[in-house]
Structure formats: C-alpha cells, structure tokens
Amino acid sequence: MNHTVSPCLLSKRKKVNGMHPVFIRLTKNGQSVYIKLDITIPESAWNVKKKRIRDVHPQSRQYNQLLEEQLMYWNKSLASIANPEAMTIIEMKDYILSEKEGASLEQQENEYLEHLIRNRRVHELPKAETLFVNLKSYSEKHVRINEAGDIDARVGADFQLYLMGLGLCNNTIRRRMGSFTAFMEYMRLKGYIQANPVLEVKKVPEEPTRRVKLSDEQIDAIRRLSLDRGTKVWHARNYFMYSFYNGGIRFSDLCRLRWKDIRNDRLIYTMSKTGEEVSLKQGKPQMAILELYRGDSPAADDYIFPLLKGKVFKDGFEERRIISSLNVSTNDYLKKIATLAGIAERVTTHIARHSFADYGRRRNIDLHTMSKLLRHSKLATTERYLAGFDAVKADEAMDTLFGDVE
C-alpha cells in the first residue's frame, strides 16, 4: 500500500464567518486529493498533532466520530480496489465515488445499521429496523425509492401520511419520523444527499402521554393464570410478576440477576442505568418466584433467571443487544398472557414498573418512599412519573360524575 488517508484542516480556506473546513486527504506518490466533509470549525479547535477536533468544541464528539468513520470508509474502499498500482489517487477517488453513487437504499440502510452497531447505539437499532420495514412497504405500494437521493420533502410528508394510514398513534409516528430524520442526517453527513429533506416535514401534533398500568384485578388475573411449567409464556409471567413485586425492576437488570444478589432475604444488586446499589426486602411473593428457579444448590454466580444462561459475550455492547432482543421476545409472550387474562391493554415488561408505581400511589405511599422504590435520583422525576396516573384518575372521576349524562 503506497497511499495514505488522513484528516486535515485547511487554514488557507478560511470562510467569511472565520471558520475553517475539515477534509479527508488522500495521498499517493506525492499527489493529494481532498474529500470535503460537512465540518467547519475555528482553527483553534483543531488539534494538529492528533488530527482531531479538540474536546472544547461543543460538537467535538459528533465531528470526531464522523472523522473516524470517514477514515475507516476511505481506507477500506482504497484497499478494496483490485489494481491500485495502475491508478492515480484521483482515479482511485473517482472510482470509489462512482461506486458510492450507485449504492441502493438497502445498502445505505445496512451502512447506517453498521454505524449504529459500531458506535454502540444499541437502543436505536430496533427503531431503525422498524423504520426500514415501513420504508420498504411504502416504496412497494406508493413512491418507488431506489436510494436516499430519491427522498425529498414531498416523499417525506407522504411517508408520514402512510404511517398515519397504518393506524399508528401520533406519538409513535413522531418517533418513527425521528428515526427517519436521524437516518437521513447520516446520509447527508456521508455525502449521499446535500440536505436533509425530512427536516422540512411538519410533524403530527404530540399527544398527551398516558401511562398504561394494570389494576389490582388485572395483576391478580395474570398471577392466577394456569400455565404449563417451563414454557416461554410461564417464564414471561414470572419475569413480569417478579419485576412488579420488586418496585418495577428494569428488564435489563432482571436478566443480569445472580444468586449471589440474594442475601439474607434481600435482593441487593447494582442498577445498570445509574450504577447505584439497590437493596429490596424479599417477602413471600418474591421468594415464591425465586424458589421456582432455585433448583439444587445453584452456584453464587449462576443467573437466577434462564434468560442469559449459557451465553458468552465478547463485550458489554453484545450483552446489551442480546438483552434488547430478549425484551422484545418476552413482550411478545406477555401479549399472549394479556389475551389469556382478558386484558385489553398492551402488557410489556415496563408496564410492571408503571403498575407498581400506581399500586403504591393508590395506597398513599409517600413521595419520598416511592422515589426510593422506583430508584429515581430526584423527587421531581417521581412527581412527573406519577402525574400521568393522576390524570387518568381524574378522567375516571369525570366519567363517573358525568358519564351517564346525555
């Protein structure tokens, strides 16, 4: 290999606003070409030695991430050329750009998914994948989309109408369009498009959030269901109930629980979201569920629940991705449980947390104690969390007062 790829700031190309553009420089045999990036910064923000944007710049993280991706892309692309010796660096650049222009929407979507994985944004993967399923269906039934450049503001607005036609609620549509905006912004940063057209689409109005929670009767109906022991749906019911009995423990934390976390009839674990240690008394309902999984003298490091049993992770990111997938499948089984229990509301692992919060609120547990049980770092967070249930209670009271008035 006789070429180099490096980022650079061109001090001589100062813009009228005093900012300097950042480029990717490709060099071979003393000849250089420059790839323009969508980055302009003050010259003082450029670290000449490290060839990156200094941390003092407010967008340093985003810009340095883009630089790393561009370096990886151009190094990989140059290395993939079959006969580079016969080409100048300009010819190599033009060849790669011509290949890039021919990228299909599916290739661009896969590139975005790889970007999310590479940057450990696991929580965005399911959202992006769902968006791409919708885009594929829209493209087949409405406006054909071959690549990101085919998407303009009109197509973006029409796609939003398509989502509305699917019967999705406004808040779900807003989240889906947010994923669409993020994908198209990545396309812009990668040079596939000049501007992000989705930013021009007027969003549907946001709807007030109503926290779904289950009543005491519904919780009891789930608890009393007769399910075959050892089945997926049986396990899912146990996960839900154990979470409910433990202040709505998050699914990711429930997956990671080990027998060493049970000490002197207490559950003591470190919450993955905050790193805070949690200690919860284990009463009869909690212990009854634990006994279903205890078996014959489990080792201290054994998982309590079989969700991660036998799985080996190369890093924390892979673990989080697998847990995210397990959460989706568990929610599918909880949907079946809701049907069996005659519950119309959507039941998910997180609804256990909502239901616990409402259960405590209706029993007049004071705000400070509820905040501790929900593991909120601020009382204001708990107040906002419970406010949604208060609104539901007010609505029910109005229905009771005036629901029969014609």
C-alpha positions in Angstrom: 0.0 0.0 0.0 1.5 3.3 -1.1 -1.3 5.7 -0.2 -2.3 7.4 3.0 -5.6 8.7 4.4 -5.7 11.4 7.0 -7.9 14.3 8.2 -6.7 17.8 7.8 -7.8 21.4 8.4 -7.0 23.8 5.6 -6.0 27.1 7.2 -5.9 28.9 3.9 -9.5 28.2 3.1 -10.9 30.5 5.8 -14.6 31.2 5.3 -16.2 34.7 5.7 -17.5 33.7 9.1 -14.0 32.9 10.3 -14.5 29.1 10.2 -12.2 26.6 8.5 -13.3 23.4 6.6 -12.1 20.0 7.6 -11.2 17.5 4.8 -10.1 13.9 4.4 -6.8 14.0 2.5 -5.9 11.1 0.2 -2.2 10.9 -0.9 -0.3 8.7 -3.2 3.1 9.2 -4.7 3.2 12.8 -3.5 -0.2 13.7 -5.1 -3.1 14.6 -2.9 -6.8 15.0 -3.3 -9.3 16.3 -0.7 -12.7 14.9 0.3 -14.9 17.7 1.6 -16.7 17.0 4.9 -19.6 18.8 6.4 -17.4 20.2 9.2 -16.3 23.7 9.7 -14.6 24.8 12.9 -12.4 27.6 14.3 -8.7 27.0 13.6 -8.1 27.0 17.3 -10.4 24.0 17.8 -8.1 21.8 15.6 -5.5 19.6 17.3 -2.8 19.5 14.6 -0.8 16.7 16.4 -3.7 14.4 17.0 -5.6 15.4 13.8 -8.9 15.7 15.5 -11.2 18.3 16.9 -10.4 19.4 20.5 -12.8 18.4 23.2 -13.5 22.1 24.0 -15.6 22.3 20.8 -19.3 21.7 21.6 -19.7 19.2 18.6 -16.3 17.5 19.1 -17.8 14.1 19.8 -20.1 14.2 16.7 -17.4 15.5 14.4 -14.6 13.2 15.6 -17.0 10.3 15.2 -17.6 11.4 11.6 -13.9 11.7 11.0 -13.2 8.2 12.3 -16.0 6.8 10.1 -14.7 8.6 7.1 -11.1 7.4 7.7 -12.4 3.8 8.0 -14.5 4.1 4.9 -11.8 5.5 2.7 -9.1 3.1 4.0 -11.4 0.2 3.4 -12.5 1.5 0.0 -9.0 2.2 -1.3 -7.9 -1.3 -0.1 -10.7 -2.9 -2.0 -9.5 -1.7 -5.4 -8.3 -4.6 -7.4 -5.4 -3.0 -9.3 -4.5 0.2 -7.5 -0.9 0.4 -8.9 -2.3 1.3 -12.3 -4.3 4.2 -11.0 -3.5 7.7 -9.7 -5.1 8.8 -6.4 -7.5 11.0 -8.4 -8.6 8.0 -10.4 -9.0 5.9 -7.3 -11.1 8.6 -5.6 -13.4 8.9 -8.7 -13.8 5.2 -8.9 -14.9 4.9 -5.3 -17.3 7.8 -5.6 -18.9 6.3 -8.7 -19.4 3.1 -6.8 -20.9 5.1 -3.9 -23.3 6.9 -6.2 -24.7 3.5 -7.3 -25.5 2.4 -3.7 -29.1 1.1 -3.3 -31.3 2.1 -0.4 -30.9 -1.3 1.1 -27.1 -0.9 1.1 -27.4 2.6 2.6 -29.7 1.2 5.3 -27.2 -1.5 6.1 -24.4 1.0 6.3 -26.5 3.0 8.8 -27.2 -0.1 10.9 -23.4 -0.9 10.9 -22.8 2.7 12.0 -25.2 2.3 15.0 -23.5 -1.0 15.9 -20.0 0.4 15.6 -20.9 3.3 17.9 -22.7 1.1 20.4 -26.1 2.8 19.9 -27.9 -0.5 20.5 -31.2 1.2 21.7 -31.6 2.8 18.2 -31.3 -0.5 16.3 -34.9 -1.8 16.7 -36.2 1.7 15.8 -34.1 1.9 12.7 -35.0 -1.6 11.6 -38.7 -0.9 12.0 -38.4 2.3 10.0 -36.7 0.4 7.2 -39.5 -2.2 7.1 -42.0 0.7 6.8 -39.9 2.3 4.1 -39.7 -0.9 2.1 -43.5 -1.3 2.3 -44.1 2.3 1.3 -41.7 2.0 -1.6 -43.5 -1.1 -2.9 -47.0 0.4 -2.6 -46.5 4.1 -3.2 -43.4 6.0 -4.4 -40.5 3.9 -5.5 -37.4 4.7 -3.5 -34.1 3.3 -5.0 -31.7 5.2 -2.9 -31.7 8.0 -0.3 -31.4 10.7 -3.0 -34.9 9.8 -4.2 -36.3 11.1 -0.9 -37.4 14.7 -0.9 -39.7 16.7 1.4 -42.8 15.7 -0.6 -41.9 12.0 -0.2 -41.2 12.6 3.5 -44.6 14.1 4.0 -46.3 11.4 2.0 -44.5 8.7 4.1 -45.8 10.3 7.3 -49.3 10.1 5.8 -48.6 6.5 5.1 -47.7 5.9 8.7 -51.0 7.6 9.8 -52.8 5.2 7.4 -51.3 2.3 9.3 -53.3 3.4 12.4 -50.3 4.3 14.4 -50.8 6.9 17.2 -49.3 10.3 16.8 -46.5 9.8 19.3 -45.4 6.6 17.6 -45.4 8.4 14.2 -43.3 11.2 15.7 -40.8 8.7 17.0 -40.7 6.9 13.6 -40.2 10.2 11.8 -37.4 11.0 14.3 -35.7 7.8 13.3 -36.2 8.8 9.7 -34.6 12.2 10.3 -31.6 10.5 12.0 -31.1 8.2 9.1 -31.3 10.9 6.5 -29.0 13.1 8.6 -26.4 10.3 8.4 -26.9 10.1 4.7 -26.2 13.8 4.5 -23.1 13.6 6.6 -21.9 10.7 4.4 -22.3 12.7 1.3 -25.2 10.8 -0.3 -27.5 13.8 -0.2 -26.9 17.6 0.1 -29.7 18.4 2.6 -31.9 16.5 5.0 -35.5 16.7 3.5 -37.2 15.2 6.5 -36.4 18.3 8.5 -38.9 20.2 6.2 -41.8 17.8 7.1 -44.3 19.3 9.5 -44.7 16.8 12.4 -48.0 15.5 13.6 -49.1 17.0 16.9 -47.8 15.3 20.1 -50.5 13.6 22.1 -50.5 13.7 26.0 -48.8 10.7 27.4 -51.0 8.3 29.3 -49.0 5.8 31.3 -50.6 2.4 30.9 -50.9 0.5 34.2 -52.8 -2.6 35.3 -55.4 -2.7 38.0 -55.1 -4.9 41.0 -57.7 -7.3 39.4 -55.6 -7.4 36.2 -52.4 -8.1 38.1 -54.2 -10.9 40.0 -55.6 -12.3 36.8 -52.0 -12.7 35.4 -50.8 -14.2 38.7 -53.5 -16.8 38.7 -53.2 -17.9 35.1 -52.7 -21.7 34.8 -49.7 -22.1 32.6 -47.6 -25.1 31.7 -44.4 -25.0 33.8 -41.2 -24.4 31.9 -42.9 -22.8 28.8 -41.8 -19.5 27.5 -45.1 -17.9 28.4 -44.7 -19.3 32.0 -41.3 -17.8 32.3 -42.6 -14.4 30.9 -45.3 -14.3 33.6 -42.7 -14.9 36.3 -40.4 -12.2 35.0 -43.3 -9.7 35.0 -44.5 -10.6 38.4 -41.0 -10.6 40.0 -40.5 -7.1 38.5 -43.8 -5.9 39.8 -43.0 -7.2 43.3 -39.6 -5.5 43.3 -40.6 -2.0 42.5 -40.6 -2.4 38.7 -37.1 -3.7 38.4 -36.0 -3.0 34.8 -35.8 -6.0 32.4 -32.1 -5.4 31.7 -31.3 -5.7 35.5 -33.6 -8.7 35.9 -31.7 -10.5 33.2 -28.4 -10.0 35.0 -29.5 -11.0 38.5 -27.4 -13.8 40.0 -28.0 -15.9 43.1 -25.2 -14.0 45.0 -27.5 -11.0 44.8 -29.9 -12.7 47.2 -28.5 -12.1 50.7 -30.4 -12.6 54.0 -33.8 -12.4 52.3 -32.8 -9.3 50.4 -32.2 -8.6 46.8 -29.1 -6.5 46.5 -27.9 -5.5 43.0 -26.3 -2.7 41.1 -28.7 -0.8 38.8 -27.1 -0.8 35.3 -28.7 2.6 34.4 -27.2 4.6 37.2 -24.6 2.3 38.9 -26.5 2.7 42.2 -26.8 -0.2 44.6 -30.3 -1.3 45.3 -31.5 -3.3 48.3 -35.0 -4.7 48.4 -36.6 -6.9 51.0 -37.8 -10.2 49.6 -41.2 -11.2 51.0 -43.4 -14.2 50.4 -44.4 -13.4 46.7 -40.8 -12.6 45.7 -39.4 -15.7 47.4 -42.1 -17.9 45.9 -40.9 -17.0 42.4 -37.3 -17.4 43.3 -38.0 -20.9 44.6 -39.3 -21.8 41.1 -35.7 -21.3 39.8 -33.5 -22.2 42.7 -33.1 -25.9 41.8 -30.4 -27.9 43.6 -27.9 -25.6 45.3 -27.2 -23.2 42.5 -23.7 -21.6 42.3 -23.4 -18.0 43.6 -22.5 -16.8 40.1 -25.4 -18.6 38.3 -28.1 -16.4 36.8 -31.4 -16.5 38.7 -33.4 -16.5 35.6 -32.5 -18.5 32.5 -32.5 -15.6 30.1 -28.7 -15.3 29.8 -27.9 -18.8 30.9 -25.0 -20.3 28.8 -24.5 -17.1 26.8 -21.0 -15.7 26.5 -20.5 -12.0 25.4 -17.4 -10.6 23.8 -18.2 -7.2 25.3 -20.9 -5.2 27.1 -22.4 -4.0 23.9 -23.1 -7.5 22.7 -24.7 -8.2 26.0 -27.0 -5.2 25.8 -28.0 -6.1 22.2 -29.0 -9.6 23.3 -30.9 -8.3 26.3 -32.8 -5.9 23.9 -33.8 -8.9 21.7 -34.9 -10.9 24.8 -37.0 -8.0 25.9 -38.8 -7.9 22.5 -39.5 -11.7 22.6 -40.6 -11.5 26.3 -43.1 -8.7 25.4 -44.5 -11.0 22.7 -45.2 -13.7 25.3 -46.7 -11.0 27.6 -49.1 -10.1 24.8 -50.3 -13.7 24.8 -50.6 -13.6 28.6 -52.8 -10.4 28.3 -55.1 -12.2 25.9 -55.4 -15.2 28.2 -56.1 -13.0 31.2 -58.7 -10.9 29.3 -56.7 -7.7 29.4 -57.2 -5.3 26.6 -54.3 -3.1 27.5 -50.8 -3.7 26.0 -48.7 -5.6 28.6 -44.9 -5.2 28.4 -42.1 -5.7 30.9 -42.1 -2.0 31.5 -45.8 -2.0 32.4 -44.8 -3.9 35.6 -43.0 -0.7 36.6 -45.9 1.6 35.8 -48.3 -0.8 37.6 -46.1 -0.9 40.7 -45.9 2.9 40.8 -49.7 3.2 40.6 -50.2 0.4 43.1 -48.1 2.4 45.6 -49.7 5.7 44.8 -53.2 4.4 45.4 -52.0 3.1 48.8 -50.8 6.5 49.8 -47.1 5.6 49.9 -45.4 9.0 50.4 -43.5 10.6 47.6 -40.0 10.2 49.1 -40.5 6.4 49.7 -41.9 5.9 46.2 -38.9 7.7 44.7 -36.6 5.3 46.6 -38.6 2.3 45.5 -38.6 3.4 41.9 -34.9 4.3 42.2 -35.3 7.8 40.9 -32.4 10.2 41.7 -34.7 13.2 42.0 -38.2 13.7 43.6 -39.2 15.8 40.6 -38.8 12.7 38.4 -41.1 10.7 40.6 -43.7 13.6 40.6 -43.7 13.6 36.8 -43.9 9.8 36.7 -46.9 9.7 39.0 -48.6 12.7 37.4 -49.7 10.6 34.4 -51.6 8.3 36.7 -53.2 11.3 38.5 -54.6 12.5 35.1 -56.1 9.0 34.5 -57.7 9.1 37.9 -59.2 12.5 37.2 -60.6 11.3 33.8 -62.1 8.3 35.5 -63.7 10.6 38.2 -65.2 12.8 35.4 -66.6 9.7 33.7 -68.2 8.6 37.0 -69.7 12.0 37.6 -71.0 12.8 34.1 -70.6 9.6 32.0 -74.3 8.9 32.0 -75.4 12.5 31.2 -76.8 12.8 27.6 
